[in-house]
Each structure stands twice: as structure tokens, then as C-alpha cells.
């Protein structure tokens, strides 16, 4: 049984990665319904929380049906991160996660996210202060290092454990790689082989099929997996991996009816949480992913991403159901 603090997550938990502009409550809801064991919010700026910025505060919204749920924060100042951690705890998540992995310039080049991998001592000191500031489990998501020459992930995992984190998720790329090239999970094997490490280690990067999940589970000895991009428009990935790990058999791919039903459910959650105007606007980025692989879909996608009312979007979904009734995925 894999545990984070007192949270029991099962024998091999599948985690939904925190993804900016993606893993909001509506997206998390459909992933939860399709097998995600633990989910994290989009990352939240520590400075934004302290200033009570509306966008940052909105990301604190969590719901009981999502539990267990973690709230993730990022920042480059220890005092600000400590204060933000206290604010997060008031929102009553099950876990507080620290983002030490975001590679984008506006974050990393300011010393936050993956930028802190250039200063491991500060990373450890910041983590220690956050752990002391809250009474909920603290976890970390990070990368292998800043670049190939600065990979110290075995040391980093142990030092973070020693100041109190209760699990670590490792994206098996460096910051320099961004999201390119193949993730190198061999470093996760080294982390797990450290006899002084006892916290759960979750692997992240390139898990996009049940077959790869089984291969990497057996090869790299991780305690679970964190899935990001493969879940966008395809929340079924969690159920498919779980079924394959348990039985060795693949579930059939979701058909058109299932895809429309989940897209509609996602839309419903989005409109309920954000209101009709914003809910419809922010759903637009997801339609292509739900219907990926459908031929001559451009006209329907164009209408969906320009529709301004809930009824109009539903009408287009009905048109898709009729037009592609014979399509096989």
C-alpha cells in the first residue's frame, strides 16, 4: 500500500499531473471519474496568494469529490512560500505540493520552478520552512536537474526527504530538455535504489499507453506514476492503465458516444464552476483533443470554438454524433 502521510493510495497509484491552464476543477472531475487516484491543482503563485490576486485565489477551489487532492505552489522567495503554504492549508487540501519542475522561462529564469535546481541548498531550505509551516503532508514535483551536467536527483530526493517531504514526483527530463526528447527514467531507478530513501517516488514523463506503463513499472521500480499530457482529452488513460496492469488485457478505446458524453460532462462542470461565458471560452482548448483522429473535423471544431452559448455547443455535439455515427476509433 502506497501512503503519503496517512493517505492510502492503493498498490500502484496513478496521479494526475498539475498542468497550467489544463488541470482545473472541471478537467480534474472527469479524470477522477476515470480512475485518477490523486490529483493536483494547477500551480499557484505564492506572490499571487499573498497579494490575494483573484486568479491565484480561484485556483484554491477544491471539492470533496476530488479527494484526495493536492494544491501546488511555486515561488522563489522562502518567506513568501512559507506564507503561501499557510494560506493553502486553510483551503483544506489533503496535500501541499511544491513545484520545483516548471521549465518555462517566466518561472524558471526567476529562480522558481525548475530554476531552483541551480541552488539545491536554497531548495532544501525552502522545503524545510514549508514543512514547518503546515500540518498537512508536503510533497515535491521536480526534474532531474537544470541540464545534463547538473543532475543530482538522488541527493536531492534524499535531502528533501530528510527535511520532511512525504513523497516526490520526478519528471525524468532536465529543464534544458523542456518537453523534448525522451524522458530518461534510469535516474528514477537510481533514486529508488538509494537505501536511505523510504518515501514514495512517482515517475512522470512519456507515459502515454498501458503497455508503456507496465514496462516502466517493471523496469524502474517506481511506486506509482504521474500522468500529464496523455490525459488531455483522454481521461480514459487512467482506467486503461489500471485495467492493463491488473489483467494484461487492453480495454477497448472509447467510442464516439463515450467521447461526446465526457466532453459534454466536462463542459457542464466548466460552465457550473466558471459561469457560461468563461466556462465556454476555457473549454475551447479541449475539443480538438476529445475528437483527435476524426477525419474532416475542422468545420465542427471551428463552430465549437466560436460558439458563445451552452446550447450552441450542445447542438454542435449533437451534429457530430449524427455525422460520425459510423466512425470507429
JOQUI-V271260 format. One record per residue. N is the residue number from 1. BURIAL is 1 if it has 9 or more other ideal C-beta (glycine too) atoms within 8 Angstrom, else 0. Layout:
BEGIN
N,BURIAL
N,BURIAL
END
This chain:
BEGIN
1,0
2,1
3,1
4,1
5,0
6,0
7,1
8,0
9,1
10,0
11,0
12,1
13,1
14,1
15,1
16,1
17,1
18,1
19,1
20,0
21,0
22,1
23,1
24,1
25,1
26,1
27,1
28,1
29,1
30,1
31,1
32,1
33,0
34,1
35,1
36,1
37,1
38,1
39,1
40,1
41,1
42,1
43,1
44,1
45,1
46,1
47,1
48,1
49,1
50,1
51,0
52,0
53,1
54,0
55,0
56,1
57,1
58,0
59,1
60,1
61,0
62,1
63,0
64,0
65,0
66,1
67,0
68,1
69,1
70,1
71,1
72,1
73,1
74,1
75,1
76,0
77,0
78,1
79,0
80,1
81,1
82,1
83,1
84,1
85,1
86,1
87,1
88,1
89,1
90,0
91,1
92,0
93,1
94,1
95,1
96,1
97,1
98,1
99,1
100,1
101,1
102,1
103,1
104,0
105,0
106,0
107,1
108,1
109,0
110,0
111,1
112,1
113,1
114,1
115,1
116,1
117,1
118,0
119,0
120,1
121,0
122,1
123,1
124,1
125,1
126,1
127,1
128,1
129,1
130,1
131,1
132,0
133,1
134,1
135,0
136,1
137,1
138,1
139,1
140,1
141,1
142,1
143,1
144,1
145,1
146,1
147,0
148,0
149,0
150,1
151,1
152,0
153,1
154,1
155,0
156,1
157,1
158,1
159,1
160,1
161,1
162,0
163,1
164,1
165,1
166,1
167,1
168,1
169,1
170,1
171,1
172,1
173,1
174,1
175,1
176,0
177,1
178,0
179,0
180,0
181,0
182,0
183,1
184,0
185,1
186,0
187,1
188,1
189,1
190,1
191,1
192,1
193,0
194,1
195,0
196,0
197,1
198,0
199,1
200,1
201,1
202,1
203,1
204,1
205,1
206,0
207,1
208,0
209,0
210,1
211,0
212,1
213,1
214,1
215,0
216,1
217,1
218,0
219,0
220,1
221,0
222,1
223,1
224,1
225,1
226,1
227,1
228,1
229,0
230,1
231,1
232,1
233,0
234,1
235,1
236,1
237,1
238,1
239,1
240,1
241,1
242,1
243,1
244,1
245,1
246,0
247,0
248,0
249,0
250,0
251,1
252,0
253,0
254,0
255,1
256,1
257,0
258,1
259,1
260,1
261,0
262,1
263,1
264,1
265,1
266,1
267,1
268,0
269,1
270,1
271,1
272,0
273,1
274,1
275,0
276,0
277,0
278,0
279,1
280,1
281,0
282,1
283,1
284,1
285,0
286,1
287,1
288,1
289,1
290,1
291,1
292,0
293,0
294,0
295,0
296,0
297,0
298,0
299,0
300,1
301,1
302,0
303,1
304,1
305,0
306,0
307,1
308,0
309,0
310,1
311,0
312,1
313,1
314,1
315,0
316,1
317,1
318,0
319,1
320,1
321,1
322,0
323,0
324,1
325,0
326,0
327,0
328,0
329,0
END
